[in-house]
Amino acid sequence: MASISYLVARLLQIIPTFLLVMVFIFLLVRMLPGDPAIAMAEAKATDAQVEQIRHNLGLDQPLPVQFVIFVKNTLTGDLGRSIMLKAPVTEVILDRLPTTIFLALYSVVLAIVLAGPLAFLAASRVNTTTDVVIRSVFQIGLSMPVFYIGLVLLTVLAAQLRWFPVGGYGKNFLDNLHHLILPALSVALYTSAIILRNLRASLIEVLDADYVQFARAKGLSTRIIMTRHVLRNALVSTVTLLGLSIGNLMSGTLVTETVFAIPGVGRLMLEAIFARDYPLIQGLTLTFAVLVSVVFLLTDIVQSMLDPRLRKA
């Protein structure tokens, strides 16, 4: 019951956050320069036609009325029509969203594979040559922005050596893995550096804890100590950091997808901004907010599984 009540409490906390995001998006879009009605109208449209479009969009109503209409349409999945693509915003986003989610998950998996084993190795050999080399190498990835890492990988591995595609997404699962390896790796190199530093510090702290020393004195095997006592406690802070990284990654795919010409929602956001596609910008911003909220919710759930004391918080 405790776990269910904890989950319900976290779900209820998302509701005010979602409402605040909706208010922010509503006001932000209306502060942008330009008139959506004029943008949607044809070049030879008359003033009467523009006014009719404005009426159909509800832009001639007071702001409170516009907000009520916006909330009602959002809750029913009606995010309007894209000015740029001449299609429902919901359909456009759902068509591009799987690509971005796949890229984010791909990047996270690569980051964990890179950072996890090396963090254990560095923590078990503190201040040795191995530890210093591992930290120094990953510090390079941390000191460079993601787009620069992507450009280097793109130039060397794709353009010069031709080992990987320059851009695109692929047609099936294996083809997707092949096409997205460079953008996923560019993000993973940066994210793995953050994970390694945090996980290494947590492992060192837990390995020196009294209960770990007591477990060793009892004669427990290293495998049992690491899996039952060390890893479970060391991962709590790392899971928090990983959740924040995934959240930032979901909302920060704009640059990565643009560099590698990936047809995801990040690149779509940039195209919508340049085209002043207000309905699409509004829908994409709301989508990013929902995705980040879901990631943070899953992070809280995993943390409560690792440390049951957090369910009482």
C-alpha positions in Angstrom: 0.0 0.0 0.0 2.9 2.4 0.8 4.2 2.1 -2.7 0.8 2.7 -4.3 0.2 5.8 -2.1 3.6 7.1 -3.0 2.9 6.6 -6.7 -0.5 8.4 -6.4 1.1 11.3 -4.5 3.7 11.7 -7.2 1.1 11.6 -9.9 -0.9 14.2 -8.1 2.1 16.5 -7.9 2.4 16.4 -11.7 -1.1 18.1 -12.1 -0.2 21.6 -10.8 3.1 21.4 -12.7 1.2 20.6 -15.9 -1.2 23.4 -15.3 1.6 25.9 -14.7 3.3 24.7 -17.9 0.1 25.3 -19.8 -0.2 28.8 -18.5 3.5 29.5 -19.3 3.1 28.2 -22.9 -0.2 30.1 -23.4 1.3 33.4 -22.4 4.7 32.8 -24.1 3.1 32.0 -27.5 1.0 35.1 -27.3 4.0 37.3 -26.6 5.8 36.1 -29.7 5.9 38.7 -32.5 3.6 38.4 -35.5 0.0 37.4 -36.0 -0.9 33.7 -36.4 -3.9 34.6 -38.5 -1.8 36.5 -41.0 0.7 33.6 -41.0 -2.1 31.1 -41.8 -3.7 33.3 -44.4 -2.7 33.1 -48.0 -0.6 35.9 -49.6 -3.7 37.4 -51.4 -6.0 37.1 -48.4 -8.3 40.1 -47.7 -8.6 41.7 -44.3 -12.0 40.1 -43.9 -10.5 36.6 -44.5 -7.7 37.3 -42.0 -10.3 38.4 -39.5 -12.3 35.3 -40.1 -9.3 33.1 -39.4 -8.6 35.1 -36.3 -12.2 34.4 -35.2 -12.0 30.7 -36.0 -8.8 30.5 -33.8 -10.6 32.4 -31.0 -8.0 35.2 -31.0 -10.7 37.8 -31.0 -11.8 36.6 -27.5 -10.5 37.9 -24.2 -7.4 36.1 -22.8 -9.2 34.2 -20.1 -11.6 32.8 -22.6 -8.7 31.9 -25.0 -7.0 30.1 -22.1 -10.2 28.1 -21.3 -10.5 27.1 -24.9 -6.8 26.2 -25.0 -7.0 24.0 -21.9 -10.2 22.3 -23.2 -8.6 21.6 -26.6 -5.4 20.4 -25.0 -7.1 17.9 -22.7 -9.0 16.5 -25.7 -5.9 16.2 -27.8 -6.7 19.0 -30.2 -3.5 21.1 -30.5 -4.7 22.8 -33.6 -3.2 22.7 -37.2 0.3 23.3 -38.2 0.7 26.5 -40.2 3.9 25.1 -41.9 2.9 21.5 -42.6 -0.9 22.1 -43.0 -1.7 19.1 -40.8 -3.0 18.5 -37.3 -0.3 19.3 -34.7 -1.0 16.1 -32.8 -0.4 13.9 -35.8 2.8 15.7 -36.7 4.2 15.3 -33.2 3.2 11.7 -32.9 5.0 11.0 -36.3 8.3 12.5 -35.1 8.2 11.7 -31.4 9.3 8.0 -31.6 12.6 9.1 -33.3 13.5 11.4 -30.5 12.6 8.9 -27.8 14.6 6.2 -29.5 17.6 8.5 -29.8 17.3 9.5 -26.1 17.1 5.9 -24.9 20.0 4.9 -27.2 22.1 7.6 -25.8 21.3 6.7 -22.2 22.1 3.0 -22.8 25.5 3.9 -24.4 26.3 6.2 -21.5 25.5 3.6 -18.9 27.6 1.0 -20.8 30.5 3.4 -21.0 30.4 4.8 -17.5 29.2 1.9 -15.3 32.1 -0.6 -15.5 34.7 2.2 -15.6 33.2 3.8 -12.5 33.5 0.5 -10.6 37.1 0.1 -11.8 38.0 3.7 -10.8 36.3 3.4 -7.4 38.1 0.1 -6.6 41.5 1.7 -7.5 41.2 5.1 -6.0 44.1 7.5 -6.8 46.0 4.9 -8.8 47.1 5.5 -12.4 44.0 3.6 -13.6 41.7 5.9 -11.7 43.5 9.1 -12.9 43.5 8.0 -16.5 39.8 7.1 -16.5 38.8 10.4 -14.9 41.1 12.4 -17.3 39.7 10.8 -20.4 36.1 11.3 -19.4 36.9 14.9 -18.3 37.6 15.6 -22.0 34.0 14.6 -22.9 32.7 16.7 -20.1 34.6 19.8 -21.2 33.3 19.8 -24.8 29.7 20.7 -25.8 27.5 18.0 -27.4 27.3 19.7 -30.8 31.1 20.0 -31.0 31.5 16.3 -30.2 28.9 15.5 -32.8 30.6 17.6 -35.5 34.0 15.9 -34.8 32.4 12.4 -35.0 30.5 13.5 -38.1 33.6 14.8 -39.9 36.0 12.0 -39.0 33.9 8.8 -38.8 31.2 9.7 -41.4 32.6 12.2 -43.9 36.2 11.1 -44.0 36.3 7.4 -43.0 32.7 6.7 -44.2 32.1 4.2 -41.5 28.6 5.5 -40.6 25.9 7.5 -42.4 26.2 11.3 -42.4 22.5 11.7 -41.2 19.1 10.2 -41.4 17.1 7.8 -39.3 16.9 4.4 -41.1 14.0 2.1 -42.1 14.1 -0.7 -39.5 15.4 -1.3 -36.0 19.0 -2.4 -37.0 19.1 0.4 -39.6 18.1 2.9 -36.9 20.9 1.7 -34.6 23.4 2.1 -37.5 22.1 5.6 -38.5 21.9 6.9 -34.9 25.1 5.6 -33.5 27.0 8.9 -34.0 24.4 11.2 -32.6 23.8 8.8 -29.7 27.5 8.5 -29.1 28.0 12.3 -29.1 25.4 12.7 -26.4 26.6 9.6 -24.5 30.2 10.8 -24.3 29.0 13.9 -22.5 26.4 12.2 -20.3 28.7 9.3 -19.4 31.3 11.7 -18.0 28.7 13.1 -15.6 27.5 9.6 -14.6 31.0 8.3 -14.0 32.0 11.2 -11.7 28.9 10.8 -9.6 28.8 7.0 -9.5 32.5 6.8 -8.7 32.1 9.2 -5.8 29.1 7.4 -4.5 30.8 4.0 -4.7 33.9 5.3 -2.8 31.6 6.7 -0.1 29.6 3.5 0.3 32.7 1.2 0.2 34.0 3.0 3.2 30.7 2.8 5.1 30.6 0.8 8.4 28.0 -1.7 7.3 30.2 -2.6 4.3 33.1 -3.2 6.6 30.9 -5.2 8.9 29.8 -7.3 5.9 33.4 -8.0 4.9 34.2 -9.0 8.5 31.3 -11.5 8.4 33.1 -13.2 5.5 30.5 -12.3 2.8 31.7 -12.7 -0.7 32.6 -9.6 -2.8 29.8 -10.3 -5.2 27.2 -10.3 -2.4 28.6 -7.2 -0.8 28.6 -5.3 -4.1 25.1 -6.4 -5.3 23.3 -6.3 -1.9 25.0 -3.5 -0.1 27.2 -1.3 -2.2 25.5 -1.0 -5.6 21.9 -0.5 -4.3 23.0 2.4 -2.0 25.4 4.0 -4.5 22.8 4.1 -7.3 20.4 6.4 -5.4 22.1 9.6 -6.2 23.2 8.4 -9.7 19.6 7.6 -10.6 18.7 11.1 -9.7 21.4 12.5 -11.9 20.5 10.2 -14.7 16.9 11.3 -14.5 18.0 14.9 -14.8 20.3 14.1 -17.7 17.5 12.3 -19.5 15.1 15.2 -18.9 17.7 17.7 -20.3 18.3 15.3 -23.2 14.7 15.1 -24.1 14.3 18.8 -24.2 17.8 19.5 -25.7 17.6 17.3 -28.8 17.2 20.4 -31.0 20.9 20.8 -31.6 21.8 17.1 -32.0 18.9 16.4 -34.4 19.8 19.5 -36.5 23.5 18.6 -36.8 22.7 15.0 -37.9 19.6 15.8 -39.9 17.4 13.5 -37.7 13.6 13.9 -38.3 12.7 14.2 -34.6 10.7 16.7 -32.5 13.9 18.6 -31.6 14.6 19.5 -35.3 10.9 20.0 -35.8 10.9 22.7 -33.0 13.7 24.6 -34.8 11.8 24.5 -38.1 8.6 25.6 -36.4 10.4 28.6 -34.7 11.8 29.8 -38.0 8.4 29.4 -39.7 6.6 31.1 -36.8 4.3 28.1 -36.6 2.6 29.1 -33.3 0.3 26.0 -32.9 3.2 23.6 -33.6 5.6 25.5 -31.2 2.9 25.4 -28.5 2.2 21.7 -29.0 6.0 20.8 -29.0 6.7 22.8 -25.9 3.8 21.0 -24.1 5.1 17.7 -25.4 8.6 18.3 -24.0 7.1 19.3 -20.7 5.1 16.1 -20.5 8.1 14.0 -21.4 10.3 15.6 -18.8 7.6 15.2 -16.1 7.2 11.5 -17.0 11.0 11.0 -16.8 11.1 12.6 -13.4 8.2 10.5 -12.2 10.0 7.3 -13.3 13.1 8.5 -11.6 11.2 8.9 -8.3 9.8 5.5 -8.6 13.2 3.9 -9.2 14.6 5.8 -6.3 11.9 4.6 -4.0 12.6 1.0 -5.1 16.3 1.4 -4.3 15.7 3.3 -1.0 12.3 2.6 0.6 12.8 5.4 3.1 12.1 7.9 0.3 8.5 6.7 0.1 7.9 8.4 3.5 9.3 11.8 2.2 
